Every structure is written in C-alpha cells, then in structure tokens.
Amino acid sequence: MGQLMTEEFKTRKNLFIPYLMAGDPDAESTIEAALALQEAGADVIEWGVPYSDPLADGPVIEKAAIRSISQGMNIVKAVELAAAARQRGLTVPLVLFTYVNPVLATGEEKLVRMAAEAGIDGLLVPDLPMEESSGLRTLARENGLALISLIAPTSRQRVKNIAEKSDGFLYLVSSLGVTGTRDQFQEDLSTIINDVKNVTDTPIAVGFGISRREHVKKFHSLADGVVIGSALVRFLHDRKDELAGENRESVFTELKQFVRGLIS
C-alpha cells in the first residue's frame, strides 16, 4: 500500500509538499533536488510531468515544462526518473502530477501499474473532473495509490462530494487562476477548509501562489499543509548555470537553506 493511503498519514500536520518539474533543468538535477528537499523536511513531493498545454500551470511551470519536453522528457520517462530517485534513497511519498491527455495516451491501467512499480504513491490530474474520475480512482486504489482531488474556490457546492471520495490529501486551490507566486488569496478559504473538515479526515494542503514564510505560517494555521511549486522551479532555473558547473552541490545546499527558511 502506498504511503498516502495509510491511517498514519492522516495524522500528519504542517505538511510541506514541494513540486518539481521532472527533467528541469535536467534529470540528474531533479533527483538531487528531490533528495535535498527530503533532507530539508519535505513530507510529500509532487513529481511534475511536462505537458504542452498545462491548464493549471502559470508561466514559471509552463516554461519549465517546455524546457523539459525539449530534452525528451515525457510521462513514461518521468515515472522511470521517479524509480531512479527511489533507488538513490528517496523515501518520502511521491505524487505524479500530470494531465488527462498523457494519462489516456499511455493507458490508465498501464500508467497506474508503472507508477506503482516505480514507487509512486499517488496521482494528481487537475483537468480530470470528479464526475469522470471513478475509473482511474478505482485502478489507483487497487494498486495502493491515492488519486488526489482538488477543491477550487468555485467548488463550494461540490465540497462534500469531493471530500467524501478523497484519498491521500486534498489539494485546496488558494485562488482562482493558475499557479504562480502571488500576494492575494481567496478570502473565504477558512470557511471552505472548515466545510471540508466537517466531512472528511483527509489532510488538506493549500497550494497556488505560496512562496513566502508568512504564507506557509498562515496556511499551516488554517489547514494541514502547503504546496510550494513555482518558487522552487524558479530557484532551480535561476541556478541552471551553476548546476552545469563544478559547484552544483552548493545549489542543493542553498536549496535546503531556502526551504528551511520557508517552513521553519
């Protein structure tokens, strides 16, 4: 059974869930960044699959996807990269973040089987509507994987249905729009969080736009965890030259310091 499907995971608080784009700036750096994030305190890592039409992703992650695709990364190779990270000592739960088209192109059964064999613990497919997710959810559960559900600020009338079917953790979108660092968040998030907690004990992680320590403190006080993506993707891209040189280890040391500054 995947780590996200255990009762023990449901008791976790102050979760830190970083996002990495598989293959950006390169495959080896993705593995080393994941290991650094694990050392810095990551509870779960979202393993992004590059996609050419990323509905939910802002410009930072969209550009990272383009760079990754240009190097030949795809959903199958991203799963293989996750397996390689496991072999290198990555032990925290992994969630494969992808979109419907790559899933269908690969085949739902094949993808779930590959993911389970690679040591992936969950799937997150932001453009898969809850009403159309039962087939993939069943396949995931049969293989010990969690299909992570998203709740958007516009989902108020569907919160109960989404929460009751949730596995692993619930990804609560902090505001309308796409990913990317921001200063303003939806004002009624605490109300939505309380609505969710009334119907499920699945942990709630807030994402989209979280990039500063005060954001982390705010949402750890309201929910069970935070997802940080664009800030980390930008951090690695800004240091791509150092990662290609002799001082690449210093980048991962700096990454750990950056993360600890966010979540401490």
C-alpha positions as CSV (number, residue, x, y, z in Angstrom):
1,M,0.0,0.0,0.0
2,G,1.3,3.5,-0.9
3,Q,2.3,5.8,2.0
4,L,-0.5,8.2,1.3
5,M,-3.2,5.6,1.8
6,T,-2.2,4.8,5.4
7,E,-4.1,5.9,8.5
8,E,-0.7,7.2,9.8
9,F,-0.5,9.7,7.0
10,K,-3.9,11.2,8.0
11,T,-2.5,12.3,11.4
12,R,0.3,14.4,9.9
13,K,0.2,18.1,10.4
14,N,2.2,21.1,9.0
15,L,2.8,19.1,5.8
16,F,5.4,20.6,3.4
17,I,4.7,19.4,-0.2
18,P,7.2,20.8,-2.8
19,Y,6.7,20.5,-6.5
20,L,9.4,19.6,-9.0
21,M,9.2,19.5,-12.8
22,A,10.7,16.2,-13.9
23,G,13.7,16.8,-16.2
24,D,14.1,20.5,-15.5
25,P,16.8,21.7,-15.6
26,D,17.9,18.1,-16.2
27,A,17.1,14.6,-15.0
28,E,20.0,14.3,-12.6
29,S,19.2,17.7,-11.0
30,T,15.6,16.6,-10.5
31,I,16.8,13.6,-8.4
32,E,19.3,15.6,-6.4
33,A,16.8,18.3,-5.8
34,A,14.3,15.8,-4.5
35,L,16.9,14.3,-2.2
36,A,17.7,17.8,-0.9
37,L,14.0,18.6,-0.3
38,Q,13.6,15.3,1.6
39,E,16.6,16.3,3.8
40,A,15.1,19.8,4.3
41,G,11.8,18.4,5.6
42,A,9.5,17.5,2.6
43,D,6.6,15.3,3.6
44,V,5.5,14.6,0.1
45,I,6.9,15.6,-3.3
46,E,4.8,16.4,-6.3
47,W,6.6,15.0,-9.4
48,G,5.6,17.1,-12.3
49,V,5.1,15.6,-15.8
50,P,5.8,18.2,-18.5
51,Y,2.8,18.9,-20.8
52,S,2.4,21.2,-23.7
53,D,-1.0,22.6,-22.7
54,P,-0.9,22.8,-18.8
55,L,-4.3,24.1,-17.9
56,A,-3.5,24.8,-14.2
57,D,0.1,26.0,-14.5
58,G,1.4,29.5,-14.6
59,P,4.2,30.9,-16.7
60,V,7.1,29.6,-14.4
61,I,6.0,26.0,-14.5
62,E,4.8,26.2,-18.1
63,K,8.2,27.4,-19.3
64,A,9.8,24.6,-17.2
65,A,7.6,22.1,-19.0
66,I,8.7,23.4,-22.4
67,R,12.3,23.1,-21.3
68,S,11.8,19.6,-20.1
69,I,10.0,18.5,-23.2
70,S,12.8,19.9,-25.3
71,Q,15.1,17.4,-23.6
72,G,12.9,14.5,-24.4
73,M,11.0,14.1,-21.0
74,N,7.5,12.6,-21.1
75,I,5.2,10.8,-18.7
76,V,6.9,7.4,-19.1
77,K,10.4,8.8,-18.6
78,A,9.1,10.9,-15.6
79,V,7.9,7.6,-14.0
80,E,11.3,6.0,-14.8
81,L,13.0,9.0,-13.2
82,A,10.9,8.6,-10.1
83,A,12.0,4.9,-9.9
84,A,15.7,6.1,-10.3
85,A,15.1,8.5,-7.4
86,R,13.8,5.7,-5.2
87,Q,17.0,3.7,-6.0
88,R,19.1,6.7,-4.9
89,G,17.4,6.9,-1.5
90,L,14.2,8.9,-1.9
91,T,11.8,7.6,0.7
92,V,9.1,10.3,1.1
93,P,5.8,9.8,-0.7
94,L,5.7,10.8,-4.4
95,V,2.7,12.2,-6.3
96,L,2.8,12.2,-10.1
97,F,1.3,15.5,-11.3
98,T,0.1,15.1,-14.8
99,Y,-2.9,15.8,-17.1
100,V,-5.6,13.7,-18.7
101,N,-4.2,13.5,-22.2
102,P,-0.8,11.9,-21.2
103,V,-2.7,9.5,-19.0
104,L,-5.1,8.4,-21.8
105,A,-2.2,8.3,-24.3
106,T,-0.3,5.9,-22.0
107,G,-3.4,4.0,-20.9
108,E,-4.8,4.2,-17.4
109,E,-4.1,0.7,-16.4
110,K,-0.5,0.8,-17.8
111,L,0.2,4.1,-16.2
112,V,-1.1,3.0,-12.8
113,R,0.9,-0.2,-12.9
114,M,4.1,1.6,-13.9
115,A,3.6,4.2,-11.2
116,A,3.1,1.6,-8.5
117,E,6.1,-0.4,-9.6
118,A,8.2,2.8,-9.6
119,G,7.3,3.6,-6.0
120,I,4.9,6.4,-6.8
121,D,2.2,6.8,-4.1
122,G,-0.4,9.0,-5.8
123,L,-1.6,10.7,-8.9
124,L,-2.9,14.3,-9.3
125,V,-4.7,15.1,-12.6
126,P,-6.0,18.7,-12.3
127,D,-8.1,18.6,-15.5
128,L,-9.9,15.3,-14.6
129,P,-13.4,16.2,-13.3
130,M,-14.5,14.4,-10.2
131,E,-17.5,13.1,-12.1
132,E,-15.2,11.4,-14.6
133,S,-12.6,10.1,-12.2
134,S,-14.2,6.9,-10.9
135,G,-12.4,4.6,-13.3
136,L,-8.9,6.0,-12.6
137,R,-9.7,6.2,-8.8
138,T,-10.6,2.5,-8.7
139,L,-7.5,1.5,-10.6
140,A,-5.4,3.6,-8.3
141,R,-6.9,2.2,-5.1
142,E,-6.5,-1.3,-6.4
143,N,-2.8,-0.6,-6.8
144,G,-2.3,1.2,-3.5
145,L,-2.2,4.6,-5.0
146,A,-4.1,7.7,-4.0
147,L,-5.9,9.8,-6.6
148,I,-5.5,13.3,-5.2
149,S,-8.6,15.5,-5.5
150,L,-8.6,19.3,-6.0
151,I,-11.0,21.7,-4.4
152,A,-11.2,25.2,-6.0
153,P,-12.8,28.3,-4.5
154,T,-15.7,27.8,-7.0
155,S,-16.3,24.2,-5.7
156,R,-18.3,25.2,-2.7
157,Q,-21.4,23.4,-3.8
158,R,-19.3,20.2,-4.5
159,V,-17.1,20.2,-1.5
160,K,-19.0,17.3,0.3
161,N,-18.9,15.0,-2.8
162,I,-15.2,15.7,-3.5
163,A,-14.1,15.4,0.1
164,E,-16.0,12.1,0.8
165,K,-14.2,10.5,-2.2
166,S,-10.8,11.8,-1.3
167,D,-7.6,9.8,-0.8
168,G,-4.2,10.8,0.4
169,F,-4.6,14.6,0.8
170,L,-6.9,17.2,-0.6
171,Y,-5.3,19.9,-2.7
172,L,-7.2,23.2,-2.0
173,V,-6.5,25.8,-4.6
174,S,-5.8,29.1,-2.8
175,S,-7.3,31.4,-5.5
176,L,-8.7,31.4,-9.0
177,G,-6.4,31.2,-11.9
178,V,-3.2,29.4,-12.5
179,T,-0.1,28.6,-10.4
180,G,2.5,31.2,-9.7
181,T,3.7,33.3,-6.8
182,R,1.1,35.9,-5.6
183,D,0.3,38.2,-2.7
184,Q,-3.5,37.9,-2.6
185,F,-5.5,34.7,-1.8
186,Q,-9.2,33.8,-1.7
187,E,-10.7,35.4,1.4
188,D,-13.1,32.6,2.4
189,L,-10.5,29.8,2.4
190,S,-11.0,29.2,6.2
191,T,-14.7,28.6,5.6
192,I,-14.0,26.2,2.8
193,I,-11.4,24.4,5.0
194,N,-14.0,24.0,7.8
195,D,-16.6,22.7,5.4
196,V,-14.1,20.0,4.2
197,K,-13.1,19.1,7.8
198,N,-16.7,18.5,8.6
199,V,-17.0,15.7,6.2
200,T,-13.5,14.0,6.0
201,D,-10.3,13.5,8.0
202,T,-8.2,13.6,4.8
203,P,-5.4,16.2,5.3
204,I,-5.9,19.5,3.4
205,A,-3.0,21.1,1.7
206,V,-3.3,24.6,0.2
207,G,-1.5,25.4,-3.0
208,F,-1.2,28.0,-5.8
209,G,1.0,31.1,-5.1
210,I,2.6,30.1,-1.8
211,S,6.2,31.4,-1.9
212,R,7.0,33.1,1.4
213,R,7.4,32.2,5.1
214,E,4.3,34.2,6.1
215,H,2.2,32.3,3.5
216,V,3.4,29.0,5.0
217,K,2.6,30.1,8.6
218,K,-0.8,31.4,7.5
219,F,-1.9,28.2,5.8
220,H,-0.4,25.9,8.3
221,S,-2.6,27.6,10.9
222,L,-5.7,27.0,8.8
223,A,-5.0,23.7,7.0
224,D,-2.8,20.6,7.3
225,G,-0.2,21.5,4.8
226,V,1.1,23.7,1.9
227,V,2.2,23.0,-1.6
228,I,5.1,25.1,-3.0
229,G,5.9,24.9,-6.7
230,S,6.7,28.0,-8.8
231,A,9.1,29.4,-6.2
232,L,11.2,26.1,-6.3
233,V,11.1,25.7,-10.0
234,R,12.3,29.3,-10.4
235,F,15.0,28.7,-7.8
236,L,16.5,25.8,-9.8
237,H,16.1,27.5,-13.2
238,D,17.9,30.7,-11.9
239,R,20.8,28.4,-11.0
240,K,21.0,26.3,-14.1
241,D,24.5,27.6,-14.9
242,E,25.8,26.6,-11.5
243,L,24.1,23.2,-11.9
244,A,26.0,22.7,-15.1
245,G,29.3,23.5,-13.5
246,E,31.6,22.2,-10.8
247,N,29.8,23.9,-7.9
248,R,26.4,22.2,-8.4
249,E,26.5,20.8,-4.8
250,S,26.4,24.3,-3.5
251,V,23.0,24.8,-5.2
252,F,21.4,21.9,-3.3
253,T,22.9,23.2,-0.1
254,E,21.3,26.6,-0.8
255,L,18.0,24.9,-1.8
256,K,17.9,23.3,1.6
257,Q,18.6,26.6,3.3
258,F,15.9,28.3,1.2
259,V,13.3,25.7,2.1
260,R,14.1,25.6,5.8
261,G,13.7,29.4,5.8
262,L,10.2,29.0,4.4
263,I,8.9,26.2,6.7
264,S,10.7,26.9,9.9
